[in-house]
Amino acid sequence: MALAARRTLEYKGDQDEVDLLFADSDIYYPGGLYIVDGDGKAAIPANTATLIPIGIFTGITDDGDRSDAKTIGASNTIKGVFKRGKVWLPFSGAAQSDVGEYFYMSADDTLTQTAGSMTIGLIAIGFKSGYLLFDLRVHDRIA
């Protein structure tokens, strides 16, 4: 799965904001969960190793565009603003027993408990019906 529209998430506490160049040739949605790729750019998560979370895209870009679907072309020079901190992320079947467990980013809208080839895990720190709380500033290298 992948986001196809803006989504609104609930944050808890203070958030850090990070400006980062977008990776080339993709669409970025506010409310999406993004990582830092091997070139140091914000990218959509995939089933690959060392996906360090950069945070949630706010929809703010340094070109002034406030689009709900930011299309980035080749040879990109546009930066986006990402929030990092505690955020409630939707997870189907979320349960209290998930707190303390590892989760992995498999798309900009999807968490999984199956590591596959991913080596960076987020740790669930809270639960409420349909959601788990994560601090995107804290992650762990699994392998």
Beta strands, then each sheet from edge to edge (+ up, - down):
strand 1: 10-21
strand 2: 26-28
strand 3: 33-36
strand 4: 42-43
strand 5: 52-61
strand 6: 70-72
strand 7: 79-90
strand 8: 102-107
strand 9: 110-112
strand 10: 120-123
strand 11: 126-128
strand 12: 131-135
strand 13: 140-141
sheet 1: 1+ 7- 5+ 3- 4+
sheet 2: 1+ 7- 12+ 11-
sheet 3: 2+ 6-
sheet 4: 9+ 8- 10+ 13-
end
